[in-house]
Every structure is written in structure tokens, then in C-alpha cells.
Amino acid sequence: MAPPLRPAMHCRFHTAIDDIAANLWDALNVTGSPFLSHAFLAAAERHGAVAPALGWQPAHVTLHADDGSLLGAQPLYLRTHSFGDFSHDWAWADAYQRLGWRYYPKLVCGIPYTPASGARQLIHPNADRASVSRALLHASLQLAGGEQASSLQYLYLDDDAELRAALASEGFLLRRGCQFHWHNAGYPSFDDFLAAFCADRRKKVKRERRRVAEAGLRIEIRHGDDIDAALWQQIYPHYVSTFRRFGNHPAFSLDFFREVGRTLARQLVVFLARDASDAVVAAAICYRSDDTLYGRHWGAAADYHSLHFALCFYEGIDYCIREGLQHFEPGAQGEHKVSRGFVPQATWSAFHIADPRLRGMIGDFLQREQQAVAQYQDEMAEHLPFRQQD
């Protein structure tokens, strides 16, 4: 008997996410990722964070069956620089320039300003996964070639060994990174989590939490659907302050946060600190899926002792335990997270370098880098605070 015929498929490219119906896009987002939601991506475009002026030109790809139904999609962006995508490829761009070659544009499949791991291909649960994935990949490669892009980049892939193998078979170079994530071992409470620590580390965490209370600060948790315009007006300057302090551009506007607070509702979580006058003096802006909390932005009006650890780490862990979330990704980098129970975790990105000369050079570099990152990850694991590490 002949195998069943797969439906014919064709791709379309879109210069704005709003060209794609939100309900059709979100039906593919089976993991519930807030960053892959139509609401998040659309707000970023509508409020100027994703725009050609900031080096982002949307080129999203969708895959359709002959009957018009949506089988798959990918967020795609033509980039004219690397700020905000966390690709860490500035040295590659410099190498291109020294050789008299052009590195930009490049084509990126990733989430703007967000180094959170996750799915990058959205595939309908009833579709043939392998064929849809391959069609999206080939369409993206064709677009990269048509735009004379130096590379096609899939940034911060989730732990999908099948997709990584498919990318490697198409000539992509895999790059290993390291972040620090918390994993829920079924802790009934935050105290039970701390009970797994060795004594001196447990005391340190308790002391840091106590110092926040001793400073007269009160911590409050708000979700997007219970943050009104006036409260966003108090939160937003803290988001901006961190970027200003380091001389960076705060890409997301106040109106962006107001919109995603309204549209993402419970998927946006903000941990606030208020002083004795009830003024908001610090904020940690997070997002959540069905099983993971993601820390994204932090800012404070003053340098309160231990407040950063309390608001960005401990409150997030406590929230995950209460809500039954299994993972907490508090953001990129930060060795100080290890002593607070965050485990070194490999991250993966994939790069298709068009020029064979640079492909070989970058491939050699990535092989050496991968060994160094693996060694670093092992070294960091030796400093975890749990008793079995004694």
C-alpha cells in the first residue's frame, strides 16, 4: 500500500507580524512561550523596539497547506547590526570588515532583546513535524541567499536534539554557551529548597532576605493584568535606569509594557519593592510560560543591600515553587547565581555562514570555544551550594 500523501506546502514571508492572524500564529505556540506569542512580537514592532531604525527588519516566514491552513512559522529578522540579539558575533563582524567583506545584513531566527532558550520553529501539533521543520529551514536559507546575508542564525534553541541534528546536516555550526538556571526538585516551600544547602550558604541566603526587610522594604508581586497605567509609570524608570547606567539604549517603551501587560496578562510578572512611603523603589520584570519563569529586566532607585538578589532570584524561586513552575531562567551570565542554587546549563545556537572561507575559520574557533565552555560549566558546578557538593 502506498504511503499517505502529504499536503502540498508553500511559504510566505511577512514584513510585519500583524500581517499574520494572531489566533493562527498562537495556535502553533504549543509550549505557551510568552516570547513567541503574537502579542509580545507584535508589541515590539508596534512600539518601535523592532524597526529598521534599530537594525531589525521583520521577515517572518509562514508555511501553509494548499487549503490555506497554517502549518508552521518562524520569527525572522534581517539585522544590520548585532545589538539586542545576544548572538555574541561582534568579533566575526570585525573579521569580515578587516578582510574588506560585508557581514551585515545577517538573518536571525530569535527573540528580540531576549536571550531566553526556547523553540524557534512553531509547528502545528497535527502537522508532519520533520517535513514542516525542513521546509521552514530551507525557506529561511533561500531568503538569506536572496538578501546576500552573511549568515542565518538560530539563537538560543531549546533542548531539541532533533532540530540541532537537522541544522548540523545542513552545514550549520553549533555554538555552545552557558547560563545559570534553577530547576524545581519538587520543593514544597522555599525553606525546603534552602534545606538542601550546606549550612553556611543557607545562612547567607537567609541573611540577604532579612536585610531587605531590615531596610524597611516590602516586596509585592503583580501580574500584567493587575498593573494599571499609573503603576507602569512608577515601574518604567527603573527599567530605563539600568540601561542608562551602562550607556545602553532601553529598546522597550512605556507603551510597550502597558500593551504586553494587558495582552499577556498573567504571563507577565513583576516583583516590586516599596519603601515606607509606599513608593516603588525597585522592580524586576519577568515573564512566564506554563512551566518556566524568565527574568528579564531589573532596576532600582538606590543601592539597597541584597535587594537585587532578593527581588531577581529568591522571589522568583519562591514564586516558581508556589506556582508549580519547573524552571527559572533569570537571564544571561552571572556566576554569582551559582551559590544561590542556579545550575550551569548549556545553551545552543546555530549559524549557517555563507562564505566557505569564514565558515572554516569560525568553525575552528567554535570547536575550541565549545571545549572551554564545557570546562567552565564543570568548574562552576563544583561551587553549587547543595549539601552533596560538600
C-alpha positions as a Markdown table, in Angstrom:
| # | Residue | x | y | z |
|---|---|---|---|---|
| 1 | Met | 0.0 | 0.0 | 0.0 |
| 2 | Ala | 1.4 | 3.4 | -0.9 |
| 3 | Pro | 2.1 | 5.8 | 2.0 |
| 4 | Pro | -0.4 | 8.6 | 2.6 |
| 5 | Leu | 0.3 | 11.8 | 0.6 |
| 6 | Arg | 1.5 | 14.8 | 2.5 |
| 7 | Pro | -0.3 | 18.0 | 1.6 |
| 8 | Ala | 1.5 | 20.4 | -0.7 |
| 9 | Met | 3.1 | 23.3 | 1.2 |
| 10 | His | 4.2 | 26.8 | 0.3 |
| 11 | Cys | 5.9 | 29.5 | 2.2 |
| 12 | Arg | 5.2 | 33.2 | 2.6 |
| 13 | Phe | 7.3 | 36.0 | 4.0 |
| 14 | His | 5.9 | 38.8 | 6.1 |
| 15 | Thr | 7.4 | 42.2 | 6.9 |
| 16 | Ala | 5.2 | 42.6 | 9.9 |
| 17 | Ile | 3.8 | 40.1 | 12.4 |
| 18 | Asp | 0.4 | 41.9 | 12.2 |
| 19 | Asp | 0.2 | 40.5 | 8.7 |
| 20 | Ile | -0.4 | 37.1 | 10.3 |
| 21 | Ala | -3.6 | 36.4 | 12.2 |
| 22 | Ala | -2.9 | 36.3 | 15.9 |
| 23 | Asn | -5.1 | 33.3 | 16.6 |
| 24 | Leu | -3.4 | 31.3 | 13.8 |
| 25 | Trp | 0.1 | 32.1 | 15.0 |
| 26 | Asp | -0.7 | 31.4 | 18.6 |
| 27 | Ala | -2.3 | 28.0 | 17.8 |
| 28 | Leu | 1.3 | 26.9 | 16.8 |
| 29 | Asn | 2.8 | 28.2 | 20.1 |
| 30 | Val | 2.1 | 24.9 | 21.9 |
| 31 | Thr | 4.7 | 25.5 | 24.6 |
| 32 | Gly | 3.0 | 28.7 | 25.7 |
| 33 | Ser | 6.2 | 30.7 | 25.3 |
| 34 | Pro | 5.4 | 34.4 | 26.1 |
| 35 | Phe | 8.2 | 35.5 | 23.8 |
| 36 | Leu | 6.9 | 33.6 | 20.8 |
| 37 | Ser | 3.4 | 34.9 | 21.4 |
| 38 | His | 1.9 | 37.1 | 18.7 |
| 39 | Ala | 1.2 | 39.7 | 21.5 |
| 40 | Phe | 4.9 | 40.0 | 22.5 |
| 41 | Leu | 6.3 | 40.1 | 19.0 |
| 42 | Ala | 3.6 | 42.5 | 17.8 |
| 43 | Ala | 4.0 | 44.9 | 20.7 |
| 44 | Ala | 7.8 | 45.0 | 19.9 |
| 45 | Glu | 7.0 | 46.0 | 16.3 |
| 46 | Arg | 4.2 | 48.4 | 17.1 |
| 47 | His | 6.1 | 50.4 | 19.7 |
| 48 | Gly | 9.4 | 50.7 | 17.8 |
| 49 | Ala | 11.7 | 48.3 | 19.5 |
| 50 | Val | 11.8 | 46.2 | 16.4 |
| 51 | Ala | 12.2 | 48.5 | 13.4 |
| 52 | Pro | 14.7 | 49.2 | 10.6 |
| 53 | Ala | 15.9 | 52.3 | 12.6 |
| 54 | Leu | 17.1 | 50.0 | 15.3 |
| 55 | Gly | 18.5 | 47.4 | 13.0 |
| 56 | Trp | 15.6 | 45.0 | 12.9 |
| 57 | Gln | 13.6 | 44.3 | 9.7 |
| 58 | Pro | 10.9 | 41.6 | 10.2 |
| 59 | Ala | 10.9 | 38.9 | 7.6 |
| 60 | His | 8.8 | 36.3 | 9.3 |
| 61 | Val | 8.1 | 33.1 | 7.4 |
| 62 | Thr | 4.9 | 31.0 | 7.5 |
| 63 | Leu | 4.2 | 27.7 | 5.9 |
| 64 | His | 0.8 | 26.9 | 4.5 |
| 65 | Ala | -1.0 | 23.9 | 3.2 |
| 66 | Asp | -2.9 | 24.2 | -0.1 |
| 67 | Asp | -6.1 | 24.8 | 1.8 |
| 68 | Gly | -4.5 | 27.9 | 3.4 |
| 69 | Ser | -4.2 | 26.4 | 6.9 |
| 70 | Leu | -1.1 | 27.4 | 8.8 |
| 71 | Leu | 1.3 | 24.5 | 9.4 |
| 72 | Gly | 4.4 | 26.3 | 10.7 |
| 73 | Ala | 6.1 | 29.6 | 11.3 |
| 74 | Gln | 9.4 | 31.2 | 12.4 |
| 75 | Pro | 10.1 | 34.7 | 13.6 |
| 76 | Leu | 12.8 | 36.1 | 11.3 |
| 77 | Tyr | 14.7 | 39.4 | 11.2 |
| 78 | Leu | 17.2 | 40.9 | 8.8 |
| 79 | Arg | 19.8 | 42.6 | 11.1 |
| 80 | Thr | 22.0 | 45.5 | 10.2 |
| 81 | His | 24.0 | 45.2 | 13.5 |
| 82 | Ser | 24.1 | 42.7 | 16.4 |
| 83 | Phe | 22.9 | 44.9 | 19.3 |
| 84 | Gly | 20.0 | 43.2 | 21.1 |
| 85 | Asp | 20.1 | 39.7 | 19.7 |
| 86 | Phe | 22.8 | 38.3 | 22.1 |
| 87 | Ser | 24.5 | 36.5 | 19.2 |
| 88 | His | 28.0 | 37.4 | 20.5 |
| 89 | Asp | 29.3 | 37.7 | 17.0 |
| 90 | Trp | 30.9 | 41.1 | 17.1 |
| 91 | Ala | 34.4 | 39.6 | 16.6 |
| 92 | Trp | 33.1 | 37.9 | 13.4 |
| 93 | Ala | 31.8 | 41.1 | 12.1 |
| 94 | Asp | 35.1 | 42.8 | 12.8 |
| 95 | Ala | 36.9 | 39.9 | 11.0 |
| 96 | Tyr | 34.7 | 40.5 | 7.9 |
| 97 | Gln | 35.4 | 44.2 | 8.0 |
| 98 | Arg | 39.2 | 43.7 | 8.2 |
| 99 | Leu | 39.1 | 41.4 | 5.2 |
| 100 | Gly | 37.1 | 44.0 | 3.3 |
| 101 | Trp | 33.9 | 41.9 | 3.3 |
| 102 | Arg | 30.4 | 42.7 | 4.4 |
| 103 | Tyr | 28.9 | 40.9 | 7.4 |
| 104 | Tyr | 25.6 | 42.7 | 7.5 |
| 105 | Pro | 22.8 | 42.1 | 6.8 |
| 106 | Lys | 22.5 | 38.8 | 8.6 |
| 107 | Leu | 19.3 | 36.8 | 9.1 |
| 108 | Val | 18.3 | 35.9 | 12.6 |
| 109 | Cys | 15.7 | 33.5 | 13.9 |
| 110 | Gly | 15.4 | 34.5 | 17.6 |
| 111 | Ile | 13.6 | 36.8 | 20.0 |
| 112 | Pro | 14.5 | 40.5 | 20.1 |
| 113 | Tyr | 16.4 | 41.6 | 23.1 |
| 114 | Thr | 15.8 | 38.2 | 24.8 |
| 115 | Pro | 18.5 | 35.5 | 25.4 |
| 116 | Ala | 15.9 | 33.0 | 26.7 |
| 117 | Ser | 16.1 | 29.5 | 25.4 |
| 118 | Gly | 13.1 | 28.0 | 23.7 |
| 119 | Ala | 11.5 | 26.7 | 20.5 |
| 120 | Arg | 12.3 | 28.7 | 17.4 |
| 121 | Gln | 10.2 | 26.8 | 14.9 |
| 122 | Leu | 6.4 | 26.9 | 15.5 |
| 123 | Ile | 4.8 | 23.8 | 14.1 |
| 124 | His | 1.2 | 22.8 | 14.2 |
| 125 | Pro | 0.7 | 19.8 | 16.5 |
| 126 | Asn | -1.1 | 17.8 | 13.8 |
| 127 | Ala | 1.4 | 18.5 | 11.1 |
| 128 | Asp | 4.3 | 16.3 | 10.0 |
| 129 | Arg | 6.9 | 17.8 | 12.1 |
| 130 | Ala | 10.0 | 16.8 | 10.2 |
| 131 | Ser | 8.7 | 18.0 | 6.8 |
| 132 | Val | 7.4 | 21.3 | 8.2 |
| 133 | Ser | 10.7 | 21.9 | 10.0 |
| 134 | Arg | 12.7 | 21.2 | 6.9 |
| 135 | Ala | 10.5 | 23.4 | 4.7 |
| 136 | Leu | 10.9 | 26.4 | 7.2 |
| 137 | Leu | 14.6 | 25.9 | 7.3 |
| 138 | His | 15.0 | 25.7 | 3.5 |
| 139 | Ala | 12.8 | 28.8 | 3.0 |
| 140 | Ser | 15.0 | 30.7 | 5.5 |
| 141 | Leu | 18.2 | 29.6 | 3.8 |
| 142 | Gln | 16.8 | 30.8 | 0.4 |
| 143 | Leu | 15.8 | 34.2 | 1.9 |
| 144 | Ala | 19.3 | 34.5 | 3.4 |
| 145 | Gly | 20.8 | 33.8 | 0.0 |
| 146 | Gly | 18.4 | 36.2 | -1.8 |
| 147 | Glu | 19.3 | 39.0 | 0.7 |
| 148 | Gln | 23.0 | 38.2 | 0.4 |
| 149 | Ala | 23.1 | 37.8 | 4.1 |
| 150 | Ser | 26.4 | 36.7 | 5.6 |
| 151 | Ser | 24.7 | 34.1 | 7.9 |
| 152 | Leu | 21.4 | 32.6 | 9.0 |
| 153 | Gln | 21.4 | 32.3 | 12.8 |
| 154 | Tyr | 19.1 | 30.3 | 15.1 |
| 155 | Leu | 19.7 | 31.8 | 18.6 |
| 156 | Tyr | 19.1 | 30.1 | 21.9 |
| 157 | Leu | 17.4 | 26.9 | 20.8 |
| 158 | Asp | 15.6 | 24.8 | 23.3 |
| 159 | Asp | 17.0 | 21.3 | 24.1 |
| 160 | Asp | 15.8 | 19.9 | 20.8 |
| 161 | Ala | 18.4 | 17.4 | 19.7 |
| 162 | Glu | 16.5 | 16.6 | 16.5 |
| 163 | Leu | 16.5 | 20.2 | 15.3 |
| 164 | Arg | 20.1 | 20.6 | 16.2 |
| 165 | Ala | 21.0 | 17.5 | 14.2 |
| 166 | Ala | 18.9 | 18.7 | 11.2 |
| 167 | Leu | 20.7 | 22.1 | 11.3 |
| 168 | Ala | 24.1 | 20.4 | 11.5 |
| 169 | Ser | 23.2 | 18.3 | 8.5 |
| 170 | Glu | 22.5 | 21.5 | 6.6 |
| 171 | Gly | 26.0 | 22.8 | 7.4 |
| 172 | Phe | 25.1 | 24.9 | 10.4 |
| 173 | Leu | 27.8 | 25.4 | 13.0 |
| 174 | Leu | 26.6 | 24.7 | 16.6 |
| 175 | Arg | 27.7 | 27.1 | 19.3 |
| 176 | Arg | 27.6 | 26.2 | 23.0 |
| 177 | Gly | 27.0 | 28.8 | 25.7 |
| 178 | Cys | 26.4 | 28.7 | 29.4 |
| 179 | Gln | 23.7 | 30.2 | 31.5 |
| 180 | Phe | 22.6 | 29.5 | 35.1 |
| 181 | His | 19.1 | 28.1 | 35.6 |
| 182 | Trp | 17.1 | 26.9 | 38.6 |
| 183 | His | 15.3 | 23.6 | 38.4 |
| 184 | Asn | 12.4 | 22.6 | 40.7 |
| 185 | Ala | 13.1 | 19.3 | 42.5 |
| 186 | Gly | 9.6 | 19.2 | 43.9 |
| 187 | Tyr | 10.3 | 21.6 | 46.8 |
| 188 | Pro | 7.2 | 22.1 | 49.0 |
| 189 | Ser | 8.4 | 25.6 | 50.1 |
| 190 | Phe | 11.4 | 28.0 | 49.8 |
| 191 | Asp | 12.6 | 26.7 | 53.2 |
| 192 | Asp | 12.6 | 23.2 | 51.8 |
| 193 | Phe | 14.7 | 24.4 | 48.9 |
| 194 | Leu | 17.2 | 26.1 | 51.4 |
| 195 | Ala | 17.3 | 22.9 | 53.5 |
| 196 | Ala | 19.2 | 21.3 | 50.6 |
| 197 | Phe | 22.0 | 23.8 | 51.0 |
| 198 | Cys | 25.1 | 23.4 | 53.1 |
| 199 | Ala | 24.8 | 25.4 | 56.4 |
| 200 | Asp | 27.0 | 28.4 | 55.6 |
| 201 | Arg | 25.3 | 29.0 | 52.2 |
| 202 | Arg | 21.8 | 28.6 | 53.7 |
| 203 | Lys | 22.7 | 31.2 | 56.4 |
| 204 | Lys | 23.9 | 33.6 | 53.7 |
| 205 | Val | 20.6 | 33.4 | 51.8 |
| 206 | Lys | 18.6 | 33.9 | 54.9 |
| 207 | Arg | 20.7 | 36.9 | 55.9 |
| 208 | Glu | 20.3 | 38.5 | 52.4 |
| 209 | Arg | 16.5 | 38.1 | 52.6 |
| 210 | Arg | 16.4 | 39.5 | 56.1 |
| 211 | Arg | 18.4 | 42.6 | 55.1 |
| 212 | Val | 15.7 | 43.6 | 52.7 |
| 213 | Ala | 13.1 | 43.6 | 55.5 |
| 214 | Glu | 15.5 | 45.4 | 57.8 |
| 215 | Ala | 15.8 | 48.2 | 55.2 |
| 216 | Gly | 12.1 | 48.8 | 55.6 |
| 217 | Leu | 11.3 | 47.4 | 52.2 |
| 218 | Arg | 8.1 | 45.5 | 51.3 |
| 219 | Ile | 8.0 | 43.1 | 48.3 |
| 220 | Glu | 4.9 | 42.9 | 46.2 |
| 221 | Ile | 4.1 | 40.7 | 43.2 |
| 222 | Arg | 1.9 | 42.0 | 40.4 |
| 223 | His | 0.8 | 40.3 | 37.1 |
| 224 | Gly | 0.3 | 42.2 | 33.9 |
| 225 | Asp | -3.5 | 42.2 | 34.3 |
| 226 | Asp | -3.3 | 44.0 | 37.7 |
| 227 | Ile | -0.8 | 46.7 | 36.7 |
| 228 | Asp | -2.5 | 49.9 | 35.7 |
| 229 | Ala | -1.1 | 52.8 | 33.7 |
| 230 | Ala | -0.1 | 54.7 | 36.9 |
| 231 | Leu | 1.8 | 51.8 | 38.3 |
| 232 | Trp | 3.7 | 51.2 | 35.0 |
| 233 | Gln | 4.6 | 54.9 | 35.2 |
| 234 | Gln | 6.4 | 54.1 | 38.5 |
| 235 | Ile | 8.0 | 50.8 | 37.3 |
| 236 | Tyr | 9.3 | 52.0 | 33.9 |
| 237 | Pro | 12.0 | 54.4 | 35.2 |
| 238 | His | 13.7 | 51.5 | 37.0 |
| 239 | Tyr | 13.8 | 49.6 | 33.7 |
| 240 | Val | 15.4 | 52.6 | 32.0 |
| 241 | Ser | 17.8 | 53.3 | 34.8 |
| 242 | Thr | 19.8 | 50.1 | 34.3 |
| 243 | Phe | 20.4 | 50.8 | 30.6 |
| 244 | Arg | 21.3 | 54.4 | 31.2 |
| 245 | Arg | 23.8 | 53.4 | 33.9 |
| 246 | Phe | 25.7 | 51.3 | 31.4 |
| 247 | Gly | 25.3 | 53.6 | 28.4 |
| 248 | Asn | 22.8 | 51.3 | 26.6 |
| 249 | His | 19.6 | 52.0 | 24.8 |
| 250 | Pro | 16.3 | 50.9 | 26.5 |
| 251 | Ala | 14.6 | 49.5 | 23.5 |
| 252 | Phe | 11.2 | 48.8 | 25.1 |
| 253 | Ser | 9.0 | 51.8 | 25.6 |
| 254 | Leu | 6.5 | 52.5 | 28.4 |
| 255 | Asp | 3.7 | 51.9 | 25.9 |
| 256 | Phe | 5.2 | 48.5 | 25.0 |
| 257 | Phe | 5.0 | 47.4 | 28.6 |
| 258 | Arg | 1.5 | 48.7 | 29.0 |
| 259 | Glu | 0.4 | 46.7 | 26.0 |
| 260 | Val | 2.1 | 43.4 | 26.9 |
| 261 | Gly | 0.8 | 43.8 | 30.4 |
| 262 | Arg | -2.7 | 44.0 | 29.1 |
| 263 | Thr | -2.3 | 41.3 | 26.4 |
| 264 | Leu | -0.1 | 38.7 | 28.2 |
| 265 | Ala | -1.9 | 39.3 | 31.5 |
| 266 | Arg | -0.7 | 36.5 | 33.9 |
| 267 | Gln | 2.3 | 35.7 | 31.7 |
| 268 | Leu | 3.9 | 38.9 | 32.8 |
| 269 | Val | 5.1 | 39.0 | 36.4 |
| 270 | Val | 6.7 | 42.0 | 38.1 |
| 271 | Phe | 8.4 | 41.8 | 41.5 |
| 272 | Leu | 8.2 | 45.2 | 43.2 |
| 273 | Ala | 9.9 | 46.7 | 46.3 |
| 274 | Arg | 8.2 | 49.5 | 48.1 |
| 275 | Asp | 9.7 | 51.7 | 50.8 |
| 276 | Ala | 8.0 | 53.0 | 54.0 |
| 277 | Ser | 6.3 | 55.8 | 52.0 |
| 278 | Asp | 4.8 | 53.1 | 49.6 |
| 279 | Ala | 6.9 | 54.4 | 46.7 |
| 280 | Val | 8.2 | 51.8 | 44.2 |
| 281 | Val | 12.0 | 51.8 | 44.6 |
| 282 | Ala | 12.9 | 48.7 | 42.5 |
| 283 | Ala | 11.4 | 46.3 | 40.0 |
| 284 | Ala | 12.2 | 43.0 | 38.4 |
| 285 | Ile | 10.2 | 42.4 | 35.2 |
| 286 | Cys | 9.7 | 38.7 | 34.4 |
| 287 | Tyr | 7.6 | 36.6 | 32.0 |
| 288 | Arg | 6.3 | 33.1 | 32.4 |
| 289 | Ser | 5.1 | 30.1 | 30.4 |
| 290 | Asp | 3.2 | 27.1 | 31.7 |
| 291 | Asp | 6.4 | 25.7 | 33.3 |
| 292 | Thr | 9.1 | 28.3 | 33.3 |
| 293 | Leu | 9.8 | 31.8 | 34.7 |
| 294 | Tyr | 12.1 | 34.1 | 32.8 |
| 295 | Gly | 13.8 | 37.0 | 34.4 |
| 296 | Arg | 14.3 | 39.9 | 32.0 |
| 297 | His | 14.8 | 43.4 | 33.4 |
| 298 | Trp | 15.8 | 44.9 | 36.7 |
| 299 | Gly | 16.3 | 48.4 | 38.1 |
| 300 | Ala | 16.4 | 50.2 | 41.4 |
| 301 | Ala | 16.3 | 53.8 | 42.6 |
| 302 | Ala | 19.2 | 53.3 | 45.0 |
| 303 | Asp | 21.8 | 50.6 | 46.1 |
| 304 | Tyr | 19.8 | 48.7 | 48.7 |
| 305 | His | 21.9 | 45.9 | 50.3 |
| 306 | Ser | 20.9 | 42.4 | 48.9 |
| 307 | Leu | 17.8 | 43.7 | 47.2 |
| 308 | His | 18.9 | 42.6 | 43.7 |
| 309 | Phe | 19.4 | 39.0 | 45.0 |
| 310 | Ala | 16.1 | 39.0 | 46.8 |
| 311 | Leu | 14.0 | 40.5 | 44.0 |
| 312 | Cys | 15.6 | 38.9 | 41.0 |
| 313 | Phe | 16.4 | 35.4 | 42.4 |
| 314 | Tyr | 14.8 | 34.5 | 45.7 |
| 315 | Glu | 11.3 | 35.9 | 45.0 |
| 316 | Gly | 11.4 | 34.2 | 41.6 |
| 317 | Ile | 12.3 | 30.8 | 43.1 |
| 318 | Asp | 9.6 | 31.3 | 45.8 |
| 319 | Tyr | 7.1 | 32.1 | 43.1 |
| 320 | Cys | 8.0 | 29.1 | 41.0 |
| 321 | Ile | 7.6 | 26.8 | 44.0 |
| 322 | Arg | 4.2 | 28.2 | 44.8 |
| 323 | Glu | 3.0 | 28.2 | 41.2 |
| 324 | Gly | 4.4 | 24.7 | 40.4 |
| 325 | Leu | 6.8 | 26.0 | 37.7 |
| 326 | Gln | 9.6 | 23.7 | 36.9 |
| 327 | His | 12.3 | 26.1 | 35.7 |
| 328 | Phe | 13.6 | 29.6 | 36.3 |
| 329 | Glu | 15.9 | 31.3 | 33.8 |
| 330 | Pro | 16.9 | 34.6 | 35.5 |
| 331 | Gly | 18.8 | 35.9 | 32.5 |
| 332 | Ala | 22.2 | 35.7 | 30.8 |
| 333 | Gln | 25.6 | 35.4 | 32.6 |
| 334 | Gly | 26.2 | 35.9 | 36.3 |
| 335 | Glu | 28.5 | 33.5 | 38.2 |
| 336 | His | 27.0 | 34.8 | 41.5 |
| 337 | Lys | 23.9 | 32.8 | 40.7 |
| 338 | Val | 25.7 | 29.5 | 41.3 |
| 339 | Ser | 26.0 | 29.9 | 45.1 |
| 340 | Arg | 22.3 | 30.7 | 45.2 |
| 341 | Gly | 21.2 | 27.4 | 43.6 |
| 342 | Phe | 21.3 | 28.1 | 39.9 |
| 343 | Val | 22.9 | 25.3 | 37.9 |
| 344 | Pro | 25.2 | 25.9 | 35.0 |
| 345 | Gln | 23.2 | 25.0 | 31.9 |
| 346 | Ala | 24.4 | 24.6 | 28.3 |
| 347 | Thr | 22.7 | 26.8 | 25.7 |
| 348 | Trp | 22.8 | 26.2 | 21.9 |
| 349 | Ser | 22.7 | 28.4 | 18.9 |
| 350 | Ala | 23.3 | 27.5 | 15.3 |
| 351 | Phe | 25.0 | 29.5 | 12.5 |
| 352 | His | 25.0 | 29.0 | 8.7 |
| 353 | Ile | 27.9 | 31.0 | 7.4 |
| 354 | Ala | 27.6 | 31.7 | 3.7 |
| 355 | Asp | 31.2 | 32.3 | 2.8 |
| 356 | Pro | 33.2 | 29.0 | 3.0 |
| 357 | Arg | 36.4 | 30.8 | 3.9 |
| 358 | Leu | 34.9 | 32.3 | 7.0 |
| 359 | Arg | 32.9 | 29.2 | 7.7 |
| 360 | Gly | 36.1 | 27.2 | 8.2 |
| 361 | Met | 37.7 | 29.9 | 10.4 |
| 362 | Ile | 34.6 | 30.3 | 12.6 |
| 363 | Gly | 34.1 | 26.5 | 12.8 |
| 364 | Asp | 37.7 | 26.1 | 14.2 |
| 365 | Phe | 37.0 | 28.9 | 16.7 |
| 366 | Leu | 33.7 | 27.3 | 17.8 |
| 367 | Gln | 35.4 | 23.9 | 18.4 |
| 368 | Arg | 37.9 | 25.5 | 20.7 |
| 369 | Glu | 35.3 | 27.6 | 22.4 |
| 370 | Gln | 33.0 | 24.7 | 23.0 |
| 371 | Gln | 35.7 | 22.8 | 24.9 |
| 372 | Ala | 36.4 | 25.9 | 27.0 |
| 373 | Val | 32.7 | 26.4 | 27.8 |
| 374 | Ala | 32.2 | 22.8 | 28.8 |
| 375 | Gln | 35.2 | 23.1 | 31.1 |
| 376 | Tyr | 33.9 | 26.3 | 32.6 |
| 377 | Gln | 30.5 | 24.7 | 33.1 |
| 378 | Asp | 32.1 | 21.8 | 35.0 |
| 379 | Glu | 34.1 | 24.2 | 37.1 |
| 380 | Met | 31.0 | 26.2 | 38.0 |
| 381 | Ala | 29.1 | 23.1 | 39.0 |
| 382 | Glu | 31.8 | 22.4 | 41.7 |
| 383 | His | 30.6 | 25.6 | 43.5 |
| 384 | Leu | 26.9 | 24.7 | 43.8 |
| 385 | Pro | 25.6 | 25.2 | 47.4 |
| 386 | Phe | 23.9 | 21.9 | 47.8 |
| 387 | Arg | 25.0 | 19.6 | 50.6 |
| 388 | Gln | 26.0 | 16.8 | 48.3 |
| 389 | Gln | 28.7 | 19.1 | 46.9 |
| 390 | Asp | 30.5 | 19.2 | 50.3 |
